[in-house]
Amino acid sequence: MSLQRGWSSSGDNGREKPWLVDLLFAAVLALLLLPASASTVWDSTWPLAGRVAVVAAVGLAHATVAVRRVRPRVAYLLVCAVMAVLVALPEMTRRTDGFAFHPILLPSTLLFPVLLYAIAAWRSPRESLLALGVACVGAGAVTWRLWGADYLTVAQPGLASSEDPVRSWQLFLILGVVATIAVPWGLGRYRRLRAQYVLALEERARREEQHRAESAAAAAAQERVRIAREMHDVVAHSLSVMVTQAEGGRMMAARDPAAGARVLDTVARTGQEAMQDMRSLLDALHDPHAARDDPAPQPSLRVLPELIEKVRASGPAVTYAEHGTASPLGSAGELAAYRVVQEALTNVLKHAGPDADATVALRWTADQLTISVSNHAGHAVVTAPRSGRGLVGMAERLALLDGTLHAGPAGEDGFQLVATIPTLASAAVGEAQ
């Protein structure tokens, strides 16, 4: 974003075509000032060549107004050159009434404050200060040339200079010169500062909008990761239970048809629960706002015994023990603890087989909950656990809670997983420190 855009936003009607606005402004000033200046010079007693040169120089000064924004430095230097020529010229005397005055008092000299304003408003602070310095030098030259003049007394016979009704010509001269420089330069600097302020506001609004977009994208990415973890935990566990039950039921159906019916009942119930969990996740994907307003109940440690019983029904002998006094973990901590045990037992079903035995132990301290799940493979299917999406998802879930996860082989045919989750009391102490 350029500074010119900031000026345009702060009220510049010529944002699209500034040269057109400046051209019209130059034409208006020329209609108002140039005829009086040209007629005054042409009516003087100067030689013809001098009058033509001065009128041409004044016309050039008017032309600089048309490029005051697109070429402010060039315009300012040209008008300064014209003003310097006018200061250096001798006094002129009109042929009609004999009135003598200095050319620097021509109406077209009012172009100088216009160009000084332009360079103060549209150039850098350094250039505007240089322009102010040049203007001060010119002001000193003008004051020196006009200091002893008295242009309120008409040179007529019988009228003495002592009859001048105004005795403070020098005071008016100083005030006029100072105002001609200070007012346009100050207004130009104010215009530039205002434009920079508007530009800063636009830039801040743009950054805030970008930050909001990035925050929304990050939140959406986090929500996708969360839903992916939940889908993996639900689908992997339910399918493992269903596959294990189906394989066991297939082998038992020939010997005991009633056992096959029980297995099918377990498979159907597990599938229904998985479908219900999947429906909740799909609802969250379809309408995240509705999911936040009416969230589905999340599993916690209270239903951990039901999970263990379901796994036991699939074959593995699962031992469950809990030690210590339970401390609040919060809803996120409760869900993480449940999912860790669920994923660990799902890996037992997938990699150790239905004849495996597993031990689930929860150890509570004042600072954290330690979950240990270990198993030994049975005689059915034995495959080495791989670091798939399940372990990665558990590690990510625990990292969000400042927890830890360690998993690896235990003995010749075993595997152990140890996870820690800080309690709410421990988190509060950490924030206070």
C-alpha positions as CSV (number, residue, x, y, z in Angstrom):
1,M,0.0,0.0,0.0
2,S,1.5,3.3,-1.0
3,L,1.3,6.7,0.7
4,Q,-0.6,8.1,-2.2
5,R,-3.4,5.6,-1.5
6,G,-3.5,6.9,2.1
7,W,-4.0,10.4,0.9
8,S,-6.7,9.3,-1.5
9,S,-8.6,7.5,1.3
10,S,-8.4,10.6,3.5
11,G,-10.5,12.7,1.1
12,D,-8.6,13.2,-2.1
13,N,-11.2,13.4,-4.8
14,G,-8.6,13.1,-7.5
15,R,-7.5,9.6,-6.5
16,E,-8.0,8.1,-10.0
17,K,-6.8,11.1,-12.1
18,P,-5.0,13.7,-9.9
19,W,-3.6,15.5,-12.9
20,L,-7.1,16.3,-14.1
21,V,-8.1,17.9,-10.8
22,D,-4.8,19.9,-10.8
23,L,-5.3,21.0,-14.4
24,L,-8.7,22.4,-13.5
25,F,-7.3,24.1,-10.5
26,A,-4.5,25.6,-12.5
27,A,-7.0,26.9,-15.0
28,V,-9.1,28.5,-12.3
29,L,-6.1,30.2,-10.8
30,A,-5.0,31.4,-14.2
31,L,-8.4,32.9,-14.9
32,L,-8.3,34.7,-11.6
33,L,-4.7,35.9,-11.4
34,L,-3.0,35.8,-14.7
35,P,-5.1,38.5,-16.5
36,A,-4.4,41.1,-13.8
37,S,-0.7,40.2,-13.6
38,A,-0.2,40.3,-17.4
39,S,-2.1,43.6,-17.8
40,T,-0.1,45.2,-15.1
41,V,3.2,44.1,-16.6
42,W,2.1,45.1,-20.1
43,D,1.0,48.5,-18.8
44,S,4.5,49.2,-17.3
45,T,7.2,51.4,-18.8
46,W,9.5,48.4,-19.2
47,P,10.9,47.7,-22.7
48,L,8.8,45.4,-24.8
49,A,11.3,42.5,-24.6
50,G,11.3,42.7,-20.8
51,R,7.5,42.8,-20.6
52,V,7.2,39.7,-22.9
53,A,9.7,37.8,-20.8
54,V,8.0,38.6,-17.5
55,V,4.6,37.6,-18.8
56,A,6.0,34.4,-20.1
57,A,7.7,33.6,-16.8
58,V,4.4,34.3,-14.9
59,G,2.6,32.0,-17.4
60,L,5.2,29.3,-16.7
61,A,4.5,29.6,-13.0
62,H,0.8,29.1,-13.6
63,A,1.6,26.0,-15.6
64,T,3.4,24.4,-12.7
65,V,0.1,24.2,-10.7
66,A,-1.1,21.5,-13.2
67,V,1.7,19.2,-12.1
68,R,1.8,20.1,-8.4
69,R,1.1,16.5,-7.3
70,V,2.5,14.3,-10.0
71,R,5.8,16.4,-10.1
72,P,5.8,18.5,-6.9
73,R,9.6,19.0,-6.8
74,V,9.8,20.2,-10.4
75,A,6.8,22.4,-10.0
76,Y,8.2,24.0,-6.8
77,L,11.7,24.6,-8.2
78,L,10.2,26.2,-11.3
79,V,7.9,28.6,-9.3
80,C,10.9,29.4,-7.0
81,A,12.9,30.3,-10.1
82,V,10.2,32.6,-11.4
83,M,9.8,34.2,-7.9
84,A,13.6,34.8,-7.8
85,V,13.4,36.5,-11.2
86,L,10.6,38.8,-10.0
87,V,12.6,39.6,-6.8
88,A,15.7,40.5,-8.8
89,L,13.8,42.8,-11.3
90,P,13.6,46.5,-10.6
91,E,10.4,48.4,-9.8
92,M,7.9,48.9,-12.5
93,T,5.9,52.1,-13.1
94,R,2.5,52.0,-14.8
95,R,2.0,54.4,-17.7
96,T,-1.6,55.2,-16.8
97,D,-1.2,56.6,-13.3
98,G,2.5,56.7,-12.6
99,F,2.1,54.1,-9.8
100,A,5.4,52.4,-9.1
101,F,5.7,49.0,-7.3
102,H,7.9,45.9,-7.3
103,P,7.0,42.9,-9.5
104,I,7.0,40.5,-6.5
105,L,3.7,42.1,-5.6
106,L,2.0,40.9,-8.8
107,P,-1.2,38.8,-8.0
108,S,0.4,35.7,-9.6
109,T,2.9,35.5,-6.8
110,L,0.1,33.9,-4.8
111,L,1.1,30.7,-6.7
112,F,4.1,30.3,-4.4
113,P,2.1,29.2,-1.3
114,V,0.2,26.8,-3.4
115,L,3.3,25.0,-4.5
116,L,4.9,25.2,-1.1
117,Y,1.7,23.4,0.3
118,A,2.0,20.8,-2.4
119,I,5.6,19.8,-1.6
120,A,4.9,19.9,2.1
121,A,1.9,17.6,1.6
122,W,3.3,15.1,-1.0
123,R,7.0,14.9,-0.4
124,S,9.1,13.4,2.4
125,P,9.8,15.4,5.6
126,R,13.4,16.0,4.5
127,E,12.3,17.5,1.2
128,S,9.6,19.6,2.8
129,L,12.1,21.0,5.3
130,L,14.5,21.8,2.4
131,A,11.6,23.6,0.6
132,L,10.9,25.5,3.8
133,G,14.5,26.6,4.0
134,V,14.4,27.8,0.4
135,A,11.2,29.7,1.2
136,C,12.8,31.3,4.2
137,V,15.7,32.5,2.1
138,G,13.3,33.9,-0.5
139,A,11.3,35.5,2.3
140,G,14.4,37.3,3.5
141,A,15.2,38.5,0.0
142,V,11.6,39.8,-0.5
143,T,11.7,41.6,2.9
144,W,15.0,43.2,2.0
145,R,13.7,44.4,-1.3
146,L,10.5,45.8,0.1
147,W,11.7,47.1,3.4
148,G,12.1,50.7,2.5
149,A,9.2,50.9,0.0
150,D,5.8,52.6,0.6
151,Y,3.3,51.4,-1.8
152,L,0.3,53.0,0.0
153,T,1.4,56.5,-1.1
154,V,0.6,57.4,-4.7
155,A,3.3,59.6,-6.3
156,Q,1.2,62.6,-7.2
157,P,2.1,66.2,-7.2
158,G,1.4,68.0,-3.9
159,L,1.1,64.8,-1.8
160,A,4.0,64.5,0.6
161,S,5.2,61.2,1.9
162,S,4.6,62.4,5.4
163,E,0.9,62.3,4.7
164,D,1.0,58.4,4.6
165,P,-2.0,57.3,6.7
166,V,-0.3,54.0,7.6
167,R,2.9,54.2,9.6
168,S,3.6,50.4,10.1
169,W,4.4,49.2,6.6
170,Q,7.3,47.0,7.9
171,L,5.1,45.3,10.4
172,F,2.5,44.4,7.7
173,L,5.4,43.3,5.4
174,I,6.8,40.9,8.0
175,L,3.4,39.5,9.0
176,G,2.5,39.0,5.3
177,V,5.7,37.2,4.4
178,V,5.6,34.9,7.5
179,A,2.0,34.0,6.9
180,T,2.7,33.3,3.2
181,I,5.3,30.7,4.2
182,A,4.1,29.3,7.6
183,V,0.4,28.8,6.8
184,P,0.7,26.8,3.6
185,W,3.7,24.8,4.9
186,G,1.9,24.0,8.1
187,L,-1.3,23.0,6.3
188,G,0.7,20.8,4.0
189,R,2.4,19.0,6.8
190,Y,-0.9,18.5,8.6
191,R,-2.3,17.0,5.3
192,R,0.6,14.6,5.1
193,L,0.4,13.5,8.8
194,R,-3.4,13.0,8.5
195,A,-2.8,10.9,5.4
196,Q,-0.2,8.8,7.2
197,Y,-2.6,8.4,10.1
198,V,-5.3,7.1,7.7
199,L,-2.8,4.9,6.0
200,A,-1.8,3.4,9.4
201,L,-5.4,2.7,10.3
202,E,-5.9,1.0,6.9
203,E,-2.8,-1.1,7.4
204,R,-3.8,-2.0,10.9
205,A,-7.3,-3.0,9.7
206,R,-5.7,-5.1,7.0
207,R,-3.4,-6.8,9.5
208,E,-6.3,-7.5,11.8
209,E,-8.3,-8.9,9.0
210,Q,-5.4,-11.1,8.0
211,H,-5.0,-12.2,11.6
212,R,-8.6,-13.1,11.9
213,A,-8.4,-15.1,8.7
214,E,-5.3,-16.9,9.9
215,S,-6.9,-17.6,13.3
216,A,-10.0,-19.0,11.7
217,A,-7.9,-21.2,9.4
218,A,-5.8,-22.4,12.4
219,A,-9.0,-23.1,14.4
220,A,-10.5,-25.0,11.5
221,A,-7.2,-27.0,11.1
222,Q,-7.3,-27.8,14.9
223,E,-10.9,-28.9,14.6
224,R,-10.1,-31.2,11.7
225,V,-7.2,-32.8,13.6
226,R,-9.5,-33.2,16.7
227,I,-12.2,-34.8,14.6
228,A,-9.7,-37.0,12.8
229,R,-8.4,-38.3,16.2
230,E,-12.0,-39.0,17.4
231,M,-12.9,-40.8,14.2
232,H,-9.7,-42.9,14.4
233,D,-10.4,-43.8,18.1
234,V,-14.0,-44.7,17.5
235,V,-13.6,-46.5,14.2
236,A,-10.4,-48.4,15.1
237,H,-11.7,-49.6,18.4
238,S,-15.1,-50.6,17.2
239,L,-13.8,-52.4,14.1
240,S,-11.2,-54.2,16.1
241,V,-13.9,-55.5,18.5
242,M,-16.2,-56.4,15.6
243,V,-13.5,-58.2,13.7
244,T,-12.3,-60.1,16.7
245,Q,-15.8,-61.1,17.7
246,A,-16.6,-62.1,14.1
247,E,-13.6,-64.3,13.9
248,G,-14.2,-65.9,17.2
249,G,-17.9,-66.4,16.4
250,R,-17.0,-68.1,13.1
251,M,-14.9,-70.7,14.9
252,M,-17.5,-71.2,17.7
253,A,-20.6,-71.3,15.5
254,A,-20.1,-74.9,14.4
255,R,-19.7,-76.2,18.0
256,D,-22.2,-73.9,19.8
257,P,-24.8,-72.0,17.7
258,A,-26.0,-70.2,20.8
259,A,-22.5,-68.7,21.3
260,G,-22.6,-67.5,17.7
261,A,-25.8,-65.6,18.4
262,R,-24.2,-63.9,21.4
263,V,-21.2,-62.9,19.3
264,L,-23.5,-61.4,16.7
265,D,-25.3,-59.5,19.4
266,T,-22.0,-58.0,20.6
267,V,-21.0,-57.2,17.0
268,A,-24.4,-55.5,16.4
269,R,-24.2,-53.5,19.6
270,T,-20.7,-52.4,18.9
271,G,-21.6,-51.3,15.4
272,Q,-24.6,-49.3,16.7
273,E,-22.4,-47.5,19.2
274,A,-19.8,-46.8,16.5
275,M,-22.6,-45.4,14.2
276,Q,-23.9,-43.2,17.0
277,D,-20.4,-41.8,17.6
278,M,-19.8,-41.3,13.9
279,R,-23.1,-39.5,13.5
280,S,-22.1,-37.0,16.2
281,L,-18.7,-36.4,14.5
282,L,-20.4,-35.9,11.1
283,D,-22.9,-33.5,12.7
284,A,-19.9,-31.5,14.0
285,L,-18.4,-31.5,10.5
286,H,-21.7,-30.4,8.9
287,D,-22.6,-27.7,11.4
288,P,-19.7,-26.8,13.9
289,H,-21.8,-24.1,15.6
290,A,-24.6,-26.5,16.4
291,A,-22.1,-29.0,17.7
292,R,-20.8,-26.5,20.1
293,D,-24.2,-25.4,21.2
294,D,-25.4,-28.9,21.8
295,P,-22.3,-31.1,22.2
296,A,-22.7,-34.8,22.4
297,P,-21.7,-36.4,25.7
298,Q,-18.0,-37.4,25.7
299,P,-16.7,-40.6,27.3
300,S,-14.8,-40.2,30.6
301,L,-13.2,-42.4,33.2
302,R,-16.6,-43.2,34.7
303,V,-17.4,-45.4,31.7
304,L,-13.9,-47.0,31.6
305,P,-15.2,-50.2,33.3
306,E,-17.7,-50.6,30.4
307,L,-14.9,-50.3,27.9
308,I,-12.9,-53.0,29.7
309,E,-15.9,-55.3,29.9
310,K,-16.5,-54.9,26.1
311,V,-12.8,-55.8,25.4
312,R,-13.0,-58.8,27.8
313,A,-16.1,-60.0,25.9
314,S,-13.9,-60.0,22.7
315,G,-11.4,-62.5,24.2
316,P,-8.5,-60.8,26.0
317,A,-8.2,-61.2,29.7
318,V,-8.0,-57.6,31.0
319,T,-7.0,-56.8,34.5
320,Y,-8.0,-53.4,35.8
321,A,-6.6,-51.6,38.9
322,E,-6.8,-48.1,40.3
323,H,-4.5,-46.7,43.0
324,G,-4.5,-43.5,44.9
325,T,-7.1,-40.8,45.3
326,A,-8.7,-39.4,42.1
327,S,-8.2,-35.7,41.4
328,P,-10.1,-33.6,38.9
329,L,-8.7,-33.8,35.4
330,G,-11.3,-31.6,33.6
331,S,-13.4,-32.8,30.6
332,A,-10.5,-32.7,28.2
333,G,-8.3,-34.7,30.6
334,E,-11.1,-37.3,31.2
335,L,-11.6,-37.7,27.5
336,A,-7.9,-38.1,26.9
337,A,-7.5,-40.7,29.6
338,Y,-10.4,-42.7,28.2
339,R,-9.0,-42.5,24.6
340,V,-5.6,-43.6,25.8
341,V,-6.9,-46.8,27.4
342,Q,-9.2,-47.4,24.4
343,E,-6.4,-47.0,21.9
344,A,-4.1,-49.2,23.9
345,L,-6.7,-52.0,24.2
346,T,-7.5,-51.7,20.5
347,N,-3.9,-52.3,19.8
348,V,-4.0,-55.4,22.0
349,L,-6.9,-56.7,19.9
350,K,-5.2,-55.9,16.6
351,H,-1.6,-57.0,17.3
352,A,-1.8,-59.5,20.2
353,G,-5.0,-61.4,19.4
354,P,-8.0,-62.4,21.4
355,D,-6.0,-64.8,23.6
356,A,-3.7,-62.1,25.0
357,D,-3.8,-60.8,28.5
358,A,-3.6,-57.1,29.4
359,T,-3.3,-55.0,32.5
360,V,-4.7,-51.5,32.9
361,A,-3.5,-49.6,35.9
362,L,-4.4,-46.0,36.9
363,R,-2.2,-44.4,39.6
364,W,-3.3,-41.1,41.0
365,T,-1.1,-38.5,42.7
366,A,-1.8,-34.9,43.6
367,D,-0.1,-33.7,40.4
368,Q,-1.0,-36.2,37.7
369,L,-2.6,-39.4,36.6
370,T,-0.4,-42.1,35.3
371,I,-1.9,-44.7,33.0
372,S,-0.1,-47.9,32.3
373,V,-1.4,-50.5,29.8
374,S,0.7,-53.6,29.3
375,N,0.0,-56.9,27.5
376,H,1.5,-60.3,26.6
377,A,0.6,-61.9,23.3
378,G,-1.6,-65.0,23.1
379,H,-1.4,-67.9,20.7
380,A,-3.5,-66.4,18.0
381,V,-2.3,-63.5,15.9
382,V,0.9,-61.8,17.0
383,T,2.1,-58.7,15.1
384,A,4.4,-56.0,16.2
385,P,2.7,-52.7,17.0
386,R,3.5,-50.0,14.5
387,S,3.7,-46.3,15.2
388,G,0.6,-45.5,13.2
389,R,-2.1,-42.8,13.4
390,G,-3.3,-44.1,16.8
391,L,0.0,-43.5,18.8
392,V,0.6,-40.2,17.0
393,G,-3.0,-39.1,17.8
394,M,-2.5,-40.0,21.5
395,A,0.8,-38.1,21.7
396,E,-0.8,-35.0,20.1
397,R,-3.8,-35.2,22.5
398,L,-1.6,-35.5,25.6
399,A,0.8,-32.8,24.4
400,L,-2.2,-30.3,24.4
401,L,-2.6,-31.1,28.1
402,D,1.1,-31.0,28.9
403,G,1.0,-34.7,29.3
404,T,3.5,-37.4,28.1
405,L,3.3,-40.7,26.3
406,H,5.9,-43.6,26.2
407,A,5.2,-46.8,24.3
408,G,7.5,-49.7,23.5
409,P,8.2,-53.5,23.7
410,A,8.1,-55.1,27.1
411,G,9.8,-58.5,27.3
412,E,9.9,-61.0,24.5
413,D,6.2,-60.9,23.5
414,G,4.8,-57.9,25.3
415,F,4.1,-54.2,24.8
416,Q,3.7,-51.4,27.3
417,L,2.2,-48.0,27.1
418,V,2.6,-45.3,29.8
419,A,0.8,-42.0,29.7
420,T,0.7,-39.1,32.2
421,I,-2.0,-36.4,32.4
422,P,-1.6,-33.4,34.8
423,T,-4.4,-32.7,37.2
424,L,-6.3,-29.4,37.3
425,A,-4.6,-28.6,40.6
426,S,-1.1,-29.1,39.0
427,A,-2.1,-26.9,36.1
428,A,-3.3,-24.1,38.4
429,V,-0.1,-24.1,40.3
430,G,1.9,-23.9,37.0
431,E,-0.1,-20.9,35.8
432,A,0.4,-19.2,39.2
433,Q,4.1,-19.6,39.0
